[in-house]
Amino acid sequence: MLKKKQKRQSLSDYLRYMHMLEEGYSFRYISNHYGSDEKFLKVLWQRYQELGIDGLKKRSYFRSTPEIKRQIVLDIEKNHLPLHAASIKYGPCTTLIVRWLR
């Protein structure tokens, strides 16, 4: 199975996707028609709902310390915090958090 190469998406693309979700389009529809990752869209949607348009902007580099990593991992494990919620609460991207959980 060949995977489509994803084009680089801009803030205006993300904003268009959020408006489509508000209009009732599904994550799968947007993913299939615009080549965006469905899981990533769900994270963007959550950030958009919590932070507005600022949640869609590219975030700066997250510098972590062992204490912060430990706090995030413990919060996820103890409180069953979803990855996207931890990403919004603490700042690092979900990919980075998954690496720490391993």
Backbone as CSV, one residue per row, in Angstrom:
resi,resn,N_x,N_y,N_z,CA_x,CA_y,CA_z,C_x,C_y,C_z
1,MET,0.836,-1.183,0.000,0.000,0.000,0.000,0.879,1.243,0.000
2,LEU,0.659,2.098,-0.958,1.434,3.329,-1.063,0.813,4.412,-0.208
3,LYS,1.659,5.121,0.455,1.188,6.221,1.284,1.373,7.522,0.517
4,LYS,0.354,8.392,0.571,0.460,9.683,-0.089,1.450,10.557,0.658
5,LYS,2.266,11.256,-0.114,3.188,12.202,0.500,2.397,13.405,0.982
6,GLN,2.588,13.758,2.233,1.841,14.879,2.802,2.509,16.194,2.419
7,LYS,1.678,17.151,2.004,2.219,18.472,1.703,2.361,19.255,3.001
8,ARG,3.239,20.196,2.998,3.426,21.043,4.162,2.188,21.920,4.312
9,GLN,1.618,21.940,5.482,0.374,22.659,5.688,0.611,23.919,6.512
10,SER,-0.142,24.936,6.182,0.030,26.234,6.819,-1.058,26.476,7.861
11,LEU,-0.927,27.568,8.555,-1.915,27.965,9.550,-3.291,28.133,8.899
12,SER,-3.326,28.699,7.698,-4.615,28.882,7.014,-5.249,27.534,6.667
13,ASP,-4.424,26.524,6.323,-4.952,25.178,6.073,-5.587,24.622,7.343
14,TYR,-4.870,24.738,8.451,-5.380,24.230,9.726,-6.682,24.929,10.113
15,LEU,-6.733,26.232,9.894,-7.932,26.988,10.227,-9.113,26.535,9.355
16,ARG,-8.836,26.268,8.082,-9.885,25.759,7.189,-10.412,24.426,7.700
17,TYR,-9.511,23.551,8.147,-9.929,22.242,8.671,-10.806,22.413,9.917
18,MET,-10.436,23.359,10.773,-11.218,23.575,11.993,-12.625,24.070,11.656
19,HIS,-12.714,24.952,10.669,-14.033,25.433,10.245,-14.852,24.295,9.633
20,MET,-14.190,23.417,8.902,-14.887,22.261,8.327,-15.408,21.353,9.438
21,LEU,-14.617,21.158,10.483,-15.067,20.342,11.614,-16.263,20.994,12.302
22,GLU,-16.231,22.307,12.428,-17.362,23.023,13.026,-18.629,22.871,12.178
23,GLU,-18.441,22.753,10.872,-19.575,22.591,9.964,-20.101,21.158,9.932
24,GLY,-19.370,20.235,10.553,-19.860,18.866,10.634,-19.087,17.837,9.827
25,TYR,-18.038,18.249,9.120,-17.212,17.283,8.402,-16.477,16.417,9.411
26,SER,-16.173,15.181,9.034,-15.499,14.269,9.948,-13.982,14.398,9.818
27,PHE,-13.278,13.927,10.845,-11.811,13.907,10.816,-11.338,13.050,9.642
28,ARG,-11.998,11.917,9.438,-11.613,10.991,8.368,-11.773,11.645,6.997
29,TYR,-12.869,12.362,6.792,-13.095,13.028,5.509,-11.968,14.019,5.218
30,ILE,-11.657,14.855,6.191,-10.607,15.864,6.005,-9.260,15.183,5.773
31,SER,-8.998,14.140,6.535,-7.750,13.404,6.393,-7.609,12.810,4.992
32,ASN,-8.663,12.188,4.511,-8.622,11.549,3.195,-8.537,12.553,2.053
33,HIS,-9.219,13.678,2.172,-9.272,14.638,1.080,-8.117,15.639,1.067
34,TYR,-7.504,15.879,2.202,-6.455,16.894,2.265,-5.092,16.340,2.675
35,GLY,-5.017,15.037,2.938,-3.733,14.406,3.223,-3.153,14.724,4.586
36,SER,-3.988,15.080,5.525,-3.512,15.368,6.871,-3.748,14.151,7.760
37,ASP,-2.884,13.935,8.725,-3.006,12.797,9.625,-4.218,12.970,10.540
38,GLU,-5.044,11.933,10.636,-6.286,12.015,11.417,-6.014,12.256,12.903
39,LYS,-5.009,11.579,13.455,-4.691,11.765,14.878,-4.213,13.194,15.139
40,PHE,-3.405,13.694,14.220,-2.901,15.054,14.357,-4.051,16.058,14.298
41,LEU,-5.021,15.809,13.414,-6.195,16.679,13.332,-6.952,16.715,14.649
42,LYS,-7.046,15.562,15.310,-7.756,15.498,16.586,-7.033,16.316,17.654
43,VAL,-5.710,16.263,17.632,-4.921,17.063,18.579,-5.113,18.551,18.277
44,LEU,-5.054,18.902,16.985,-5.266,20.303,16.608,-6.652,20.780,17.017
45,TRP,-7.653,19.934,16.830,-9.031,20.287,17.194,-9.132,20.584,18.686
46,GLN,-8.515,19.733,19.487,-8.544,19.926,20.943,-7.849,21.232,21.319
47,ARG,-6.681,21.473,20.701,-5.954,22.715,20.992,-6.734,23.939,20.528
48,TYR,-7.399,23.817,19.386,-8.201,24.920,18.858,-9.368,25.231,19.792
49,GLN,-9.991,24.203,20.335,-11.106,24.411,21.246,-10.652,25.055,22.552
50,GLU,-9.471,24.704,23.003,-8.975,25.224,24.280,-8.309,26.603,24.142
51,LEU,-7.544,26.796,23.047,-6.710,27.993,22.932,-7.091,28.908,21.775
52,GLY,-8.046,28.502,20.960,-8.410,29.292,19.787,-7.354,29.170,18.705
53,ILE,-7.210,30.212,17.913,-6.272,30.172,16.786,-4.826,30.009,17.255
54,ASP,-4.504,30.455,18.464,-3.147,30.291,18.993,-2.779,28.815,19.138
55,GLY,-3.764,27.959,19.336,-3.510,26.529,19.448,-3.094,25.884,18.149
56,LEU,-3.313,26.579,17.042,-2.955,26.048,15.721,-1.571,26.492,15.272
57,LYS,-1.038,27.501,15.921,0.266,28.034,15.521,1.385,27.078,15.908
58,LYS,2.439,27.124,15.113,3.604,26.285,15.392,4.181,26.676,16.741
59,ARG,4.475,25.657,17.520,4.984,25.937,18.864,6.496,25.950,18.862
60,SER,7.040,26.680,19.805,8.490,26.768,19.908,9.048,25.491,20.536
61,TYR,10.340,25.353,20.457,11.032,24.192,20.988,10.756,24.057,22.484
62,PHE,10.477,22.835,22.919,10.199,22.579,24.327,11.455,22.010,24.981
63,ARG,11.981,22.709,25.948,13.164,22.233,26.664,12.691,21.544,27.935
64,SER,13.057,20.278,28.060,12.582,19.510,29.213,13.720,19.160,30.156
65,THR,13.347,19.011,31.392,14.279,18.537,32.404,13.760,17.170,32.858
66,PRO,14.612,16.385,33.499,14.143,15.086,33.998,12.949,15.221,34.947
67,GLU,12.897,16.288,35.721,11.785,16.493,36.653,10.469,16.742,35.904
68,ILE,10.531,17.548,34.857,9.326,17.836,34.077,8.837,16.574,33.374
69,LYS,9.770,15.820,32.781,9.401,14.561,32.118,8.696,13.636,33.094
70,ARG,9.287,13.504,34.272,8.719,12.611,35.286,7.324,13.080,35.702
71,GLN,7.154,14.372,35.900,5.866,14.934,36.303,4.801,14.662,35.239
72,ILE,5.148,14.847,33.975,4.198,14.616,32.884,3.813,13.144,32.808
73,VAL,4.807,12.255,32.863,4.540,10.812,32.788,3.679,10.367,33.965
74,LEU,3.989,10.847,35.166,3.190,10.476,36.337,1.759,10.985,36.236
75,ASP,1.595,12.203,35.743,0.256,12.760,35.583,-0.569,11.933,34.589
76,ILE,0.055,11.511,33.517,-0.631,10.686,32.516,-1.018,9.343,33.118
77,GLU,-0.091,8.725,33.832,-0.346,7.385,34.378,-1.332,7.408,35.546
78,LYS,-1.190,8.361,36.455,-2.070,8.410,37.629,-3.473,8.882,37.293
79,ASN,-3.568,9.922,36.485,-4.855,10.558,36.208,-5.464,10.138,34.872
80,HIS,-4.808,9.190,34.189,-5.275,8.711,32.882,-5.505,9.879,31.921
81,LEU,-4.558,10.797,31.923,-4.625,11.989,31.091,-4.310,11.613,29.641
82,PRO,-5.181,11.957,28.690,-4.881,11.663,27.279,-3.652,12.443,26.805
83,LEU,-2.984,11.920,25.799,-1.764,12.556,25.305,-2.005,13.991,24.852
84,HIS,-3.083,14.207,24.110,-3.319,15.569,23.618,-3.597,16.531,24.776
85,ALA,-4.233,16.047,25.830,-4.493,16.904,26.994,-3.183,17.232,27.714
86,ALA,-2.291,16.254,27.816,-0.984,16.492,28.439,-0.166,17.468,27.594
87,SER,-0.282,17.342,26.277,0.425,18.246,25.375,-0.043,19.683,25.568
88,ILE,-1.341,19.865,25.710,-1.889,21.212,25.918,-1.505,21.747,27.294
89,LYS,-1.600,20.887,28.303,-1.343,21.306,29.681,0.120,21.679,29.919
90,TYR,1.050,20.869,29.369,2.470,21.062,29.683,3.300,21.694,28.562
91,GLY,2.886,21.489,27.288,3.625,22.126,26.208,4.305,21.233,25.191
92,PRO,4.873,20.083,25.551,5.568,19.293,24.534,4.578,18.622,23.571
93,CYS,5.065,18.279,22.380,4.195,17.614,21.415,3.927,16.168,21.863
94,THR,2.884,15.587,21.317,2.484,14.234,21.727,3.555,13.198,21.375
95,THR,4.261,13.399,20.261,5.321,12.470,19.863,6.409,12.396,20.925
96,LEU,6.765,13.522,21.464,7.788,13.594,22.505,7.304,12.888,23.776
97,ILE,6.052,13.098,24.131,5.501,12.463,25.323,5.470,10.948,25.179
98,VAL,5.111,10.462,23.996,5.094,9.014,23.740,6.489,8.429,23.946
99,ARG,7.500,9.144,23.501,8.883,8.694,23.689,9.230,8.581,25.173
100,TRP,8.798,9.515,25.965,9.062,9.486,27.412,8.326,8.335,28.082
101,LEU,7.128,8.058,27.608,6.336,6.962,28.201,6.993,5.600,27.958
102,ARG,7.691,5.468,26.861,8.389,4.203,26.580,9.531,4.007,27.550
